[in-house]
């Protein structure tokens, strides 16, 4: 009989950790009381498992959650300028939770909420784990009821995540989504090569808010070393295809990490100041989408928004 995936529970200080693990080393772990943030993903290549995320390592780091590591950004990713927007002829003010760059609302509302296990299906060839979180009364400045579910799948092809956001209200609601992972492969980030699916980035102002213009973001059309460059850009991806892939190549380890996103047209690229990882964030909409409407989905009552992304790891 083939060995099966198993569900294990651990903790980091007072924070529970749920881990799905296969005997060959493949695993994914989640912090359910911290917005279901994905703590770690481990895939196998070259005959051994490799950790692919920069996690929150200590209870203090988890409590502060300063860098939003692997957070699920719902119902909007990135930032809303000064937290202000209008929808259906009504003005709204979101809480300001990011003071730099003039002060903004950032990263949605669910990254510090508790998510509950909705489904687990552990077999020999695949593990499926779903977690969900409800916001029946919306949030301050966002008076829309909704229900979010993430479904994590792990098999020989890699890791897959489906995010589903359902409008539980009686009227339309604006919605966006993003995921905020910091990737690593085992070597210093400066030595990795990056290949991006677009060289077109949104021009931003001094508040890091899109101006409506675009500019080139050259240098990574083919795999190229990250080096000492500081990267912070939102790329708009081509409409010519549904699925887009970003690649990180680690020639020291002989690894190629592929990050894919399906039907999701924006990608935020950000090198952490400590240079221990690079954020490659699939996003369904642009920063300040509640105002500029770039990629914003208007979700009718009872409808679902769905986004898919995932990872695969191979040998070079």
N, C-alpha and C positions, 0 to 999 in steps of 0.2 A: 504494500500500500504506500502511495506517495505521501511524503510529509505534508501537513497542512499548515496554513497560516494560523496564528494564534493571537488572541487579544490579551494583552497584559496591561496592568495598571501600576503606575509608579507615582512619584511626586517629586517636585522641586520645592523644598520647604513646604508651605501650606498649599501649594498649587498642584492639583491633580494632573497627571499626565497619562493619556491613553495611547497605547502603542499597539499597532498591528505588525507582527513580525513573522517572517518565514525562516525556517532553519538555515537556508542558504545565505542569510544576512540581509535580504531585502526588508525594508521596514518604512513605516511612516508613523509619526507620533504627533499628538495634538494636545494643546492646553485648553480643555473645554471651558474653564471658568475665565479665560482671558480671550474671549471672542473666537474660540476654536482656532486660535493661531496655530499654524503648522510648525511644530518645534523642530522636526528633523525629517528629511527624506533620505533614505539610503538605498542605492541601486547597485547592481553588480556589473563589473566589467573587468577584463583581464584576470578573471578567476577569483576576484575578491570584492567585498562590498566597499562602497565609497560614500562618505557623508557629503551631502551636496548643499546644505543650508548653513548659514551662520545663525545659531540659535540664541535665545535668551538663556544665559547659563546659570544665573543666580536668582534667588527670590527678590533681591533688591532690583535687579535689572527687569524682572518681570513686572514688579510693582510699578516701576517708573514707565516702562514700555515706551521709552523715548523715541526709538527709531522705527516703531511699528513693524517689527520684524515678522514677516509672513502673515500680517494681518489681512483680514477680509474687509475691504473698503466698501461699505454698504450704508446708505443708498447713494453715496457719491464717492468717487476717488479723488485724491489730490486735494485741491482747495477751492473754496468759494470766496470770492473777493469780499472781505469785510463781513462775511456771513450773510450778505443781503441778496435777495433775489425776489422776483415776482412770478407768480404762476396763477393762471386762471383769473387774472385781473385782481389778485390780492398780493400785497407785499408781505414778505416774511423776513425775520431776523433770526439766524442761527447763532447758537453760542460760539463765541470766539475762543478757540482752544489752541491757536498758534499765533504767538505775538510777533515774531519777526516779519519783515516785508510788509509792514503796515497793519498786520493783524487779520487773520482769516479763520474761517471754519475749515477743518481739514480732516480727511479720512473717514467721514461718516460717523456712525453712532454705535456700531456693534463690536468694536475691537476690545471693549472691556466688559461685555455682557457674557453671561453664562449660556452656553449652548447645550442641548440635550441630545443624547444618542437616539436617533430615530430608526436606524436599521443597522444590522451587522450580518454579513454573510461571508463566512470563512471557509474556503475550499482549498484543494491542493494546488489549483492553477490560478486562482484569483481571490483577492480579498476585497470586499466592498464595505465601507463604513460611511454612514450618513449621520450628520448632526444638523439640528435645526434650532432656530431662534425666532420668537415672535415679538412683534412690536404692535400690539393691538390698539394702542393709543397714539402711535407715532412718536414724535419727539418734540421738544421745544423748537419752534420754528419750522417744523416739518410735520404738519397735522394729517398724516396719511398712515393708515393701518396697513401692515404688510407682514409677510412671513418669509424668512430666508432659510434655505437648505443647501448644505454642501454635501456632495457625494464623492468620496475619495475611493479610487480603484487602484489596486496594485497587482500587476501580473508580469509575465516575462517580457512584455513590450515596454514596461516602465510604469510611470505614475500618471494618473488622469484625475482631474477634478472638474466636476460639473457644479455650477452654482445656479440655483433657481430662486428667484424672488417673485412672490405672488402678491398681487394687489388685493388685500382683503377689505378695502374700503368700498364706498359706493360711488366714487368719482375717479377721474383720471389722476395719476400721480406721476411726477418726474422721477426717473430712476437712472442710476449709473452704477458701475461696479468696477472694482479693481482688486488685485492681489499684490502684496508688497514683500516678495521674498528677496533675500540677499543670498546670492549664490557663491559657492566656493567649490574647488575640486581637490584641494590639498596642497597646491603650490601658491606662492605669493600672487596676488591679483595682478601685479604689474607685469608678471611674466606670461599671463594668459593672452590668447588671441580671441578677438571678438568679431563676429560677423552678424550684421544687422539686416533686417528685411526691408529697410527704407533708409534713404538719405535725405528725407524731407522732414524738417522739424518746425514746430510752431515758434514763431518769434514771441518773446515775452517782454513785459515792461519791468520796471524796477521792483514791482511787487510780485514778480514771477507769474503774472496773469497774461494769457494770450492776447495779442494786440489785433488779431485778425489777419496778420501777414505770415508769410512762410520764408524760410531760408534753408540753404543747403547744410547738411550735416555729413560731410564727406569723410572718407578714410576707412570705413568699415563695410564697404560693398563686398569685399572679399575678406577672409580672415586676416586681421592685422593686430599687432601687439597693442595692448592697452597702455603699457608703459606707465609713465608718471602723470598722465593726463587726468584731470578732474572732469568728469562727465556729469552733466545734469541737463537733460533735454527730453522733451516730449515729442515723439515721432508719430506722424500720421502715416498709416500703412496703406499700400495700394488697394484699390477696389477690384483689381483684375483677378484676384483669387480670394477664396474664403479663408484658407489656412495659411498662417505665416509662421516661420521658424527663425529663432535667434540661436546662434551657436557660440559656445565657449570651448576653445581648444586648449588643452593642457598638454603640451608636448613633453614636458618633464615626466608626467605620469602616464602618457600615452592614452589620454582620454578625450572624448568629444561629448560634451553635454549639449543636448538640443532641447530648447524650450519652445513649445508650440502654443499657439492660440488660434481658436477657430471662431470666425465671425466677430472678432474683437479688433477694432481698427486703430487702437492707440497703444503705444509702448513708451513707458517712462524709463529712461536709462540714468542711473545715478551711482557714482562710485562713493562708497562710504569714506568719510574723512580719515578713519583709521586704516583704510586700505586693506581690510581683512575680507572684503566681499564686494560684490557689485549687485545692485538692485536692478532687476530687469522685470518691470511691473506691467503685465497686461492690463489694459484699462478699456472699458467699453466707450468711454467718452473723454474729452479733453479736460484739463483744469478749468474751473469756473463754468462748467457746462450748464449749470442751472441758469446762467445768464447768457452765454454765447451760443448755447444749443448745439455745440459741436459734438455729435455722437449721442446726444441725449435721447433717451427713449421715453416716450409718453405712454404709460402703461394703463390701459383701460381697466375698470373694475373687474375683478375676477380673472384677469389674464396673468400669464407668467412671463418673466424675463429669464432667459437662459444663456449662460456663458460657459465655454469649455476651454480648458488649457491643460497642459501636462508637460512631462519631462521624459526623455529617454537618454540612456548613457551607453556609449559604444567605445570600442577600441580604435585608436588611430593606426 
